[in-house]
Amino acid sequence: MATPKKGRSASAQSKPGRSLALILIAIAALTGGMFASGHTKPRLGIDLAGGTSITLRAVAEPGQENAINKTNMDTAVEIMERRVNGLGVSESEVQTQGTRNIIVNIPKGTNSEEARDQVGTTAKLYFRPVLQREAAPGEAEPTPSGTSGGSASPSPSGSGKPKASATSGSPSPSASATTQGRAVTDALKTDATPSASGSPKDSGSPSPSSTAGAASGALEKQYAALDCSDPKQRATAGKAAKNDQPTVACGQDGTVWSKFLLGPVDVDGTEIKKAQASLNTQGAGGWQVDMTFNSAGTKKFAETTAKLAQQTTPQNEFAIVLDDEVVSHPFVQTTISGGNAQISGSFTQEEAKSLANMLSYGALPLTFEEDSVTTVTAALGGEQLEAGLIAGAIGLALVVVYLLVYYRGLSFIAILSLLVSAALTYTIMSLLGPTIGFALNLPAVCGAIVAIGITADSFIVYFERVRDEIREGRSLRPAVERAWPRARRTILVSDFVSFLAAAVLFIVTVGKVQGFAFTLGLTTLLDVVVVFLFTKPLLTLMARRPFFANGHKWSGLDPKSLGVQPPLRRTRRPAVPVDTKEA
């Protein structure tokens, strides 16, 4: 019975082309995806592209330390994202770091002082009555449904569907004979701020009625000129408004922007005790938002809904205004008392949760303090990127020179492996930018430079194992296969330690250090892929070539250069008759 040959791996030796084809197909697919997505370059971080990085630390109110939790922090991130987007900023980043920090990264071209004012202050949430509503020019008139509309009803009833007939009124408020026009104009005049004294001090002083008329006229002109389809006008609409005065604002109904003329604040967001999304199992069902007010808010909300329920569309609506932007404008069907109310409509689960989070933020017992603000100009960022690339090029050049001098022909395999690893790293980083928001910062560049040494170390381990086998007198093809199991264990242990260190560093650190840890962990995983699917199969194929198999002096596998002594051939002695000895 024949015994199997030891020291050979049939599968590894016979079909190395499959592994090479697999990794080349992966590179081609990633490259194609990169060009198809239009993101052909890695996204650069603030320290390389230029911009402002703001680190905010959450501070709970006395006695409410439990308020610093994941739910509240995620809500704060959502509100800050809306604020940054309101500045017209693209490619901004707002994310939590650790349990109580929020990092806001704003790219170049943004007023850093304005950004700090926007993200560092507590959100302002108010309920204002809607006096007038109109869609942006060229857009269809929205109906109060979805995230921006719906109906408000008492909690016990659970009723109230958005009405398709809820449309806006005239394009601008006017003192016409219609009920709606009178209501708008009367509200503007009534809510305008009168003079401090009951009568003018002299004949030249304006009377309260003339002051009210001037205020209403100016607001009418501002409303008529407002174009909410313009991001610049949206960002400034209603910014200087006072709580006791009417104002203008913009809001989005799905994809349609509308402009609003709003009355003074009726209910403050801090008077909301709780808001949450729930699934209505009665009637037509669907998602809704449940609100609970405190005692002061209950009284104010009952008075407000009693007045709104008697009005016609759109003056039976109240606008939920967050940071001077209308996030929802449900209409009122009846007076809501008791402190509990529902906002129902054609909500999806995500839309209901988003609105509930915004309402909850009005009573969020958190404030944020600046821990650090870093502003980097585009010129300085370019210099840092250039310096990082130069350092990486120098490190790579030194590694290549070492491989050429020490391993000669084997360096061809090592250099090709480095190029494959670089291609995988570049394409994956380019795709991770739009996918998960990964940004290549300066510490991440340092992690990529360190990874060059880690990758080269894996090649060296394998090459030295092969050379040890040759020193023991084996030819190249068996040496390649016998060296692989021992080299494989060493490579896996080494990469596991590096990946574990990167994972721990990523978890316990905050800020830019995470970029270093992420890049180090990513390149360590890619090192395993490249060694297993490219370096080993390629060396198996090269071992069949005479240049390497015969141990050419420039191959790096020359037995004489490795100190191998040819084995001594034993010769048989001629048979000599043995003399028998007598005892």
C-alpha positions as CSV (number, residue, x, y, z in Angstrom):
1,M,0.0,0.0,0.0
2,A,1.5,3.3,-1.1
3,T,2.0,6.0,1.5
4,P,1.1,9.6,0.6
5,K,4.0,12.0,0.1
6,K,4.7,14.3,3.0
7,G,5.5,18.0,2.9
8,R,3.3,18.8,-0.1
9,S,0.0,20.6,-0.4
10,A,-1.7,19.4,-3.5
11,S,-4.4,22.1,-3.5
12,A,-2.1,24.9,-2.8
13,Q,0.5,23.7,-5.4
14,S,-1.8,22.7,-8.3
15,K,-4.2,25.7,-8.6
16,P,-2.5,28.9,-7.5
17,G,-4.0,30.6,-10.5
18,R,-7.5,30.6,-8.9
19,S,-6.3,32.7,-6.0
20,L,-4.6,35.2,-8.2
21,A,-7.7,35.4,-10.4
22,L,-9.9,36.0,-7.4
23,I,-7.9,38.9,-6.0
24,L,-7.5,40.5,-9.4
25,I,-11.2,40.3,-10.0
26,A,-11.8,41.9,-6.6
27,I,-9.4,44.8,-7.5
28,A,-11.2,45.2,-10.8
29,A,-14.6,45.2,-9.1
30,L,-13.6,47.8,-6.5
31,T,-12.0,50.0,-9.1
32,G,-15.1,49.8,-11.2
33,G,-17.3,50.7,-8.3
34,M,-15.0,53.6,-7.4
35,F,-15.3,55.1,-10.9
36,A,-19.0,54.4,-11.1
37,S,-19.7,56.2,-7.9
38,G,-17.7,59.2,-9.0
39,H,-15.5,59.2,-5.8
40,T,-12.1,58.5,-7.3
41,K,-10.2,60.0,-4.4
42,P,-10.3,59.4,-0.7
43,R,-12.2,62.0,1.3
44,L,-9.8,64.3,3.1
45,G,-10.3,65.2,6.7
46,I,-10.3,68.7,8.1
47,D,-6.6,68.8,8.9
48,L,-5.7,68.0,5.3
49,A,-8.5,69.7,3.3
50,G,-8.9,72.7,5.6
51,G,-11.8,73.7,7.7
52,T,-13.0,73.9,11.3
53,S,-13.3,71.0,13.8
54,I,-15.3,71.7,17.0
55,T,-15.4,69.4,19.9
56,L,-18.4,69.8,22.2
57,R,-18.9,68.2,25.6
58,A,-22.3,67.4,27.0
59,V,-23.2,68.8,30.4
60,A,-26.3,67.6,32.2
61,E,-28.4,69.9,34.4
62,P,-28.0,69.4,38.2
63,G,-29.8,66.2,39.3
64,Q,-30.2,64.9,35.8
65,E,-26.9,63.2,35.1
66,N,-28.7,60.3,33.5
67,A,-29.7,62.6,30.7
68,I,-26.3,61.9,29.0
69,N,-27.3,58.8,27.2
70,K,-27.2,57.5,23.6
71,T,-30.8,58.6,22.8
72,N,-30.3,62.2,23.8
73,M,-26.8,62.4,22.2
74,D,-28.2,61.0,18.9
75,T,-31.0,63.6,19.1
76,A,-28.5,66.4,19.7
77,V,-26.4,65.1,16.7
78,E,-29.5,65.2,14.5
79,I,-30.3,68.8,15.5
80,M,-26.7,70.0,15.0
81,E,-26.7,68.4,11.5
82,R,-29.8,70.4,10.6
83,R,-28.1,73.6,11.9
84,V,-24.9,73.0,9.9
85,N,-26.9,72.2,6.8
86,G,-28.8,75.4,7.4
87,L,-25.5,77.2,6.8
88,G,-25.4,75.8,3.3
89,V,-22.4,73.6,4.3
90,S,-21.8,70.5,2.2
91,E,-19.7,67.4,3.3
92,S,-20.0,68.3,7.0
93,E,-19.6,65.7,9.7
94,V,-21.4,65.6,13.1
95,Q,-20.8,62.5,15.1
96,T,-20.6,61.3,18.7
97,Q,-17.2,60.5,20.2
98,G,-17.3,58.4,23.4
99,T,-20.3,58.9,25.7
100,R,-20.4,62.7,26.1
101,N,-18.5,64.3,23.2
102,I,-19.8,65.5,19.8
103,I,-17.3,66.3,17.0
104,V,-18.5,68.8,14.3
105,N,-16.2,68.9,11.3
106,I,-17.0,71.7,8.8
107,P,-14.9,71.9,5.6
108,K,-13.3,75.0,4.2
109,G,-15.4,77.9,2.9
110,T,-17.5,78.2,6.0
111,N,-17.7,81.1,8.5
112,S,-16.2,79.4,11.6
113,E,-17.6,81.9,14.0
114,E,-21.1,81.5,12.7
115,A,-20.7,77.7,12.8
116,R,-19.6,77.8,16.4
117,D,-22.6,80.0,17.3
118,Q,-24.9,77.6,15.6
119,V,-23.7,74.3,17.0
120,G,-22.8,75.5,20.5
121,T,-26.2,76.9,21.6
122,T,-29.2,75.1,22.8
123,A,-31.9,74.4,20.3
124,K,-34.9,76.7,20.2
125,L,-38.3,74.9,19.8
126,Y,-41.5,76.9,19.6
127,F,-45.2,76.5,18.7
128,R,-46.4,79.4,16.5
129,P,-49.8,79.8,14.8
130,V,-49.7,79.8,11.0
131,L,-51.1,83.0,9.5
132,Q,-50.2,82.3,5.9
133,R,-48.5,79.5,4.0
134,E,-47.3,79.4,0.4
135,A,-45.2,76.9,-1.7
136,A,-42.0,78.1,-3.3
137,P,-42.3,79.5,-6.9
138,G,-42.6,76.7,-9.4
139,E,-43.5,74.0,-6.9
140,A,-46.8,72.2,-6.2
141,E,-48.7,73.3,-3.2
142,P,-48.1,70.8,-0.4
143,T,-50.8,69.2,1.7
144,P,-50.3,68.8,5.5
145,S,-49.2,65.2,5.5
146,G,-46.1,63.2,6.3
147,T,-43.4,64.8,8.4
148,S,-44.4,68.4,7.8
149,G,-48.2,68.1,8.3
150,G,-50.9,66.0,9.8
151,S,-53.6,66.7,12.3
152,A,-53.4,67.4,16.0
153,S,-55.9,65.6,18.2
154,P,-56.4,64.7,21.9
155,S,-54.7,61.4,22.8
156,P,-57.8,59.5,23.8
157,S,-59.5,59.9,20.4
158,G,-56.6,58.7,18.3
159,S,-58.4,60.3,15.3
160,G,-57.3,62.7,12.7
161,K,-56.1,62.1,9.2
162,P,-54.5,64.7,7.0
163,K,-57.0,66.4,4.8
164,A,-56.3,66.6,1.1
165,S,-58.1,69.9,0.9
166,A,-55.6,71.7,3.2
167,T,-54.1,74.2,0.8
168,S,-52.5,77.6,1.2
169,G,-54.3,80.8,0.9
170,S,-53.4,83.9,-1.1
171,P,-49.7,84.5,-2.0
172,S,-49.3,87.3,0.5
173,P,-51.3,88.7,3.4
174,S,-53.5,91.5,2.6
175,A,-56.3,93.7,4.2
176,S,-58.9,92.4,1.9
177,A,-62.5,91.8,2.9
178,T,-62.1,88.1,3.2
179,T,-62.2,86.5,6.6
180,Q,-58.7,85.1,6.0
181,G,-57.2,88.4,5.0
182,R,-58.7,90.2,8.0
183,A,-57.4,87.5,10.4
184,V,-53.9,87.8,9.1
185,T,-53.8,91.6,9.1
186,D,-55.5,91.8,12.5
187,A,-53.0,89.3,13.9
188,L,-50.1,91.4,12.6
189,K,-51.4,94.6,14.0
190,T,-52.5,93.1,17.4
191,D,-49.1,91.4,17.9
192,A,-46.9,94.3,16.9
193,T,-45.0,95.8,19.8
194,P,-46.5,99.1,20.9
195,S,-44.6,102.0,22.4
196,A,-43.7,101.9,26.1
197,S,-46.0,104.7,27.2
198,G,-49.7,104.9,26.7
199,S,-49.5,108.2,24.8
200,P,-46.9,109.9,22.7
201,K,-44.7,112.4,24.4
202,D,-44.9,114.9,21.6
203,S,-46.7,115.5,18.4
204,G,-43.8,114.0,16.4
205,S,-43.9,110.6,18.1
206,P,-45.7,107.8,16.2
207,S,-48.8,106.4,17.8
208,P,-49.2,102.7,18.7
209,S,-51.5,102.1,15.8
210,S,-49.1,103.7,13.3
211,T,-46.2,101.6,14.8
212,A,-48.3,98.5,14.4
213,G,-49.2,99.3,10.8
214,A,-45.5,100.0,9.9
215,A,-44.5,96.7,11.5
216,S,-47.2,94.7,9.7
217,G,-46.4,96.4,6.4
218,A,-42.7,95.6,6.7
219,L,-43.4,92.0,7.6
220,E,-45.8,91.7,4.6
221,K,-43.1,92.9,2.3
222,Q,-40.6,90.5,3.8
223,Y,-43.0,87.6,3.4
224,A,-43.8,88.5,-0.2
225,A,-40.1,88.8,-1.1
226,L,-39.1,85.5,0.7
227,D,-38.0,82.7,-1.6
228,C,-37.5,79.5,0.4
229,S,-36.1,77.7,-2.6
230,D,-33.0,79.8,-2.2
231,P,-30.7,78.2,0.5
232,K,-29.3,81.6,1.4
233,Q,-32.7,83.1,2.1
234,R,-33.7,80.0,4.1
235,A,-30.7,80.3,6.3
236,T,-31.6,83.9,7.3
237,A,-35.4,83.7,7.4
238,G,-36.7,84.7,10.8
239,K,-33.3,84.8,12.6
240,A,-33.9,88.1,14.3
241,A,-37.5,87.3,15.4
242,K,-38.6,87.9,18.9
243,N,-41.0,85.5,20.7
244,D,-43.7,88.1,21.2
245,Q,-43.7,89.2,17.5
246,P,-44.8,87.6,14.3
247,T,-42.2,86.4,11.9
248,V,-41.5,84.6,8.6
249,A,-40.0,81.1,8.3
250,C,-39.3,78.3,5.8
251,G,-40.2,74.7,6.0
252,Q,-40.0,71.6,3.9
253,D,-42.9,69.3,2.9
254,G,-41.1,66.3,1.5
255,T,-39.2,67.8,-1.4
256,V,-41.2,71.0,-1.5
257,W,-40.1,74.2,0.3
258,S,-42.8,76.5,1.6
259,K,-42.7,79.9,3.2
260,F,-44.8,80.7,6.3
261,L,-46.1,83.8,8.0
262,L,-46.3,82.9,11.7
263,G,-47.8,84.6,14.7
264,P,-46.1,85.1,18.1
265,V,-45.0,82.1,20.2
266,D,-47.9,80.4,22.0
267,V,-46.0,77.5,23.6
268,D,-42.4,77.0,24.3
269,G,-40.6,73.8,23.5
270,T,-39.3,73.5,27.1
271,E,-43.0,73.0,28.2
272,I,-43.0,69.6,26.4
273,K,-42.5,66.9,29.0
274,K,-42.3,63.9,26.7
275,A,-42.6,63.1,23.0
276,Q,-42.4,59.7,21.4
277,A,-43.4,57.9,18.2
278,S,-46.0,55.2,18.5
279,L,-48.0,52.9,16.2
280,N,-51.8,53.6,16.2
281,T,-53.6,50.3,16.2
282,Q,-57.1,51.9,16.0
283,G,-58.9,53.1,12.9
284,A,-56.7,53.3,9.8
285,G,-53.6,52.7,11.9
286,G,-50.2,54.2,11.0
287,W,-47.5,55.9,12.9
288,Q,-48.1,59.0,15.1
289,V,-46.3,61.2,17.5
290,D,-47.6,61.5,21.1
291,M,-46.9,64.6,23.1
292,T,-47.2,65.3,26.8
293,F,-47.0,68.9,28.2
294,N,-46.3,70.1,31.7
295,S,-48.8,72.1,33.6
296,A,-47.9,75.5,32.0
297,G,-47.8,74.0,28.6
298,T,-51.1,72.2,29.0
299,K,-52.9,75.5,29.7
300,K,-51.2,77.3,26.9
301,F,-51.8,74.5,24.4
302,A,-55.4,74.3,25.3
303,E,-55.9,78.0,24.7
304,T,-54.0,77.9,21.4
305,T,-55.9,74.9,20.0
306,A,-59.3,76.5,21.1
307,K,-58.5,79.5,18.9
308,L,-57.1,77.5,16.0
309,A,-60.0,75.0,15.8
310,Q,-62.3,77.9,14.9
311,Q,-60.1,79.0,11.9
312,T,-60.0,77.8,8.3
313,T,-56.9,76.4,6.5
314,P,-54.1,77.4,6.9
315,Q,-54.9,79.4,10.0
316,N,-56.1,76.3,11.9
317,E,-52.5,75.1,11.8
318,F,-49.7,75.5,14.3
319,A,-46.1,75.5,13.2
320,I,-43.5,73.5,15.2
321,V,-40.5,75.8,14.7
322,L,-37.0,74.4,15.4
323,D,-34.1,76.8,15.1
324,D,-36.3,79.2,13.0
325,E,-37.3,76.4,10.6
326,V,-40.8,74.9,10.4
327,V,-40.4,71.1,10.8
328,S,-44.1,70.4,11.0
329,H,-47.4,72.3,10.7
330,P,-50.3,70.0,11.7
331,F,-53.9,71.4,11.7
332,V,-56.2,71.4,14.7
333,Q,-59.6,69.7,14.7
334,T,-60.8,70.5,18.2
335,T,-59.7,72.0,21.4
336,I,-57.0,69.8,23.0
337,S,-56.9,69.9,26.8
338,G,-55.5,67.5,29.4
339,G,-51.9,67.9,28.5
340,N,-51.8,65.0,26.0
341,A,-52.0,65.3,22.2
342,Q,-51.2,63.3,19.1
343,I,-49.9,64.4,15.7
344,S,-51.2,61.9,13.2
345,G,-50.8,61.7,9.4
346,S,-49.2,59.6,6.7
347,F,-46.0,59.1,8.7
348,T,-43.4,56.4,8.2
349,Q,-41.7,55.0,11.2
350,E,-38.6,57.0,10.5
351,E,-40.5,60.2,10.0
352,A,-42.5,59.8,13.2
353,K,-39.3,59.1,15.2
354,S,-37.5,62.0,13.7
355,L,-40.3,64.4,14.6
356,A,-40.5,63.0,18.1
357,N,-36.8,63.5,18.6
358,M,-37.1,67.1,17.5
359,L,-39.9,67.7,19.9
360,S,-38.0,66.0,22.7
361,Y,-35.0,68.2,22.1
362,G,-37.1,71.2,23.2
363,A,-37.0,69.8,26.8
364,L,-33.6,68.0,26.5
365,P,-31.8,68.6,29.8
366,L,-28.4,69.0,28.2
367,T,-26.1,71.9,27.3
368,F,-22.9,71.7,25.4
369,E,-19.6,73.3,26.1
370,E,-16.7,73.8,23.7
371,D,-13.7,71.7,24.6
372,S,-11.6,72.6,21.5
373,V,-11.9,74.4,18.2
374,T,-9.3,73.8,15.5
375,T,-9.3,75.8,12.3
376,V,-6.9,74.7,9.5
377,T,-6.5,76.7,6.3
378,A,-6.6,75.0,3.0
379,A,-2.9,76.0,2.4
380,L,-1.8,74.5,5.7
381,G,-3.8,71.3,5.0
382,G,-2.2,71.0,1.6
383,E,1.2,71.3,3.1
384,Q,0.5,68.6,5.7
385,L,-0.9,66.3,3.0
386,E,2.2,66.9,0.9
387,A,4.5,66.2,3.9
388,G,2.6,63.0,4.7
389,L,2.8,61.7,1.1
390,I,6.5,62.5,1.0
391,A,7.1,60.6,4.2
392,G,5.2,57.7,2.8
393,A,7.1,57.7,-0.4
394,I,10.5,57.8,1.4
395,G,9.4,54.9,3.6
396,L,8.2,52.9,0.6
397,A,11.4,53.6,-1.3
398,L,13.6,52.4,1.6
399,V,11.6,49.2,1.9
400,V,12.0,48.6,-1.9
401,V,15.7,49.3,-1.8
402,Y,16.2,46.8,1.1
403,L,14.2,44.2,-0.7
404,L,16.2,44.6,-3.9
405,V,19.6,44.4,-2.2
406,Y,18.8,41.5,0.2
407,Y,16.3,39.4,-1.8
408,R,17.2,40.3,-5.4
409,G,14.8,38.3,-7.6
410,L,12.4,37.6,-4.8
411,S,11.9,41.4,-4.4
412,F,9.9,41.2,-7.7
413,I,7.2,39.2,-5.8
414,A,7.4,41.5,-2.8
415,I,7.0,44.7,-4.8
416,L,4.1,43.3,-6.8
417,S,2.4,42.4,-3.5
418,L,3.0,45.9,-2.1
419,L,1.4,47.4,-5.3
420,V,-1.6,45.1,-4.9
421,S,-2.0,46.1,-1.2
422,A,-1.7,49.7,-2.1
423,A,-4.4,49.4,-4.9
424,L,-6.8,47.6,-2.5
425,T,-6.2,50.2,0.3
426,Y,-6.7,53.2,-2.1
427,T,-9.9,51.9,-3.7
428,I,-11.5,50.8,-0.3
429,M,-10.7,54.2,1.3
430,S,-12.2,56.0,-1.7
431,L,-15.4,54.0,-1.4
432,L,-15.6,54.3,2.4
433,G,-15.8,58.1,2.2
434,P,-19.3,58.3,0.7
435,T,-20.3,55.0,2.4
436,I,-19.5,55.5,6.1
437,G,-18.1,59.0,6.0
438,F,-14.5,58.0,6.4
439,A,-12.1,60.9,6.1
440,L,-8.4,60.5,5.5
441,N,-6.7,62.7,8.1
442,L,-3.0,63.1,9.0
443,P,-3.0,60.3,11.7
444,A,-4.6,58.0,9.1
445,V,-1.8,58.8,6.7
446,C,0.6,57.8,9.5
447,G,-1.2,54.5,9.9
448,A,-0.9,53.8,6.2
449,I,2.9,54.4,6.4
450,V,3.2,52.1,9.4
451,A,1.3,49.5,7.4
452,I,4.1,49.4,4.8
453,G,6.4,47.9,7.4
454,I,3.7,45.4,8.6
455,T,3.1,44.2,5.0
456,A,6.8,43.9,4.3
457,D,7.3,42.0,7.5
458,S,4.9,39.3,6.3
459,F,6.9,38.8,3.1
460,I,10.2,38.6,5.0
461,V,8.8,35.9,7.3
462,Y,7.7,33.7,4.4
463,F,10.9,34.3,2.3
464,E,13.1,33.4,5.3
465,R,11.2,30.2,5.9
466,V,11.7,29.2,2.3
467,R,15.4,29.9,2.5
468,D,15.7,27.8,5.7
469,E,14.2,24.9,3.8
470,I,16.7,25.4,1.0
471,R,19.5,25.4,3.5
472,E,18.4,22.0,4.7
473,G,19.1,20.7,1.2
474,R,15.6,20.8,-0.4
475,S,14.8,22.0,-3.9
476,L,12.7,25.2,-4.3
477,R,9.3,23.7,-5.1
478,P,9.1,21.5,-2.0
479,A,10.7,24.3,0.0
480,V,7.9,26.7,-0.9
481,E,5.2,24.3,0.2
482,R,6.9,23.1,3.4
483,A,7.7,26.6,4.5
484,W,4.2,27.9,4.1
485,P,2.4,26.3,7.1
486,R,5.1,27.5,9.6
487,A,5.2,31.0,8.0
488,R,1.4,31.2,7.9
489,R,1.1,30.7,11.6
490,T,3.7,33.4,12.3
491,I,2.0,35.8,9.9
492,L,-1.4,35.3,11.4
493,V,-0.2,35.7,15.0
494,S,1.7,38.9,14.1
495,D,-1.2,40.4,12.2
496,F,-3.7,39.4,14.9
497,V,-1.6,41.3,17.5
498,S,-1.5,44.4,15.3
499,F,-5.2,44.3,14.6
500,L,-6.0,43.8,18.3
501,A,-3.9,46.9,19.1
502,A,-5.7,48.9,16.4
503,A,-9.1,47.8,17.6
504,V,-8.4,48.7,21.3
505,L,-7.0,52.0,20.2
506,F,-10.0,52.7,18.1
507,I,-12.4,51.9,20.9
508,V,-10.7,53.8,23.8
509,T,-9.7,56.9,21.9
510,V,-11.6,59.9,20.5
511,G,-10.9,62.4,17.8
512,K,-8.2,62.1,15.2
513,V,-6.4,59.2,16.8
514,Q,-9.2,57.0,15.7
515,G,-8.2,57.7,12.1
516,F,-4.8,56.1,12.8
517,A,-6.3,53.1,14.4
518,F,-8.9,52.6,11.7
519,T,-6.3,52.7,8.9
520,L,-3.9,50.4,10.8
521,G,-6.6,47.8,11.3
522,L,-7.8,48.0,7.7
523,T,-4.3,47.6,6.2
524,T,-3.6,44.7,8.6
525,L,-6.6,42.8,7.4
526,L,-5.6,43.6,3.8
527,D,-2.1,42.2,4.5
528,V,-3.6,38.8,5.4
529,V,-5.7,38.9,2.2
530,V,-2.7,39.8,0.0
531,V,-0.3,37.3,1.5
532,F,-2.8,34.4,1.3
533,L,-4.3,35.2,-2.1
534,F,-1.4,36.8,-4.0
535,T,2.1,36.4,-2.5
536,K,1.9,32.7,-1.8
537,P,0.2,31.7,-5.1
538,L,2.6,33.9,-7.0
539,L,5.7,32.4,-5.4
540,T,4.3,28.9,-6.1
541,L,4.1,29.8,-9.8
542,M,7.5,31.5,-9.8
543,A,9.0,28.3,-8.3
544,R,8.3,26.5,-11.5
545,R,10.4,28.9,-13.5
546,P,14.0,27.9,-14.2
547,F,15.3,31.2,-13.0
548,F,14.1,30.5,-9.5
549,A,14.0,26.7,-9.5
550,N,17.6,26.4,-10.6
551,G,18.8,28.9,-8.0
552,H,20.2,31.6,-10.2
553,K,22.6,33.8,-8.3
554,W,20.3,36.8,-8.9
555,S,17.2,35.0,-7.8
556,G,17.8,35.4,-4.1
557,L,17.6,31.6,-3.7
558,D,21.1,30.6,-4.8
559,P,22.1,27.6,-2.6
560,K,25.7,28.6,-2.6
561,S,24.9,32.2,-1.5
562,L,22.7,30.7,1.3
563,G,25.6,28.6,2.6
564,V,24.3,25.2,1.5
565,Q,27.0,22.5,1.4
566,P,26.5,19.8,-1.2
567,P,25.8,16.5,0.5
568,L,28.6,13.9,0.4
569,R,27.9,10.9,-1.8
570,R,28.6,7.6,0.0
571,T,30.6,4.9,-2.0
572,R,30.2,1.2,-1.5
573,R,33.3,-0.7,-0.3
574,P,34.3,-3.9,-2.3
575,A,33.2,-7.1,-0.7
576,V,36.1,-8.7,1.2
577,P,35.9,-12.3,2.4
578,V,35.9,-12.5,6.1
579,D,38.4,-14.8,7.6
580,T,36.9,-17.1,10.2
581,K,38.8,-17.1,13.4
582,E,39.2,-20.1,15.4
583,A,38.1,-20.1,18.9
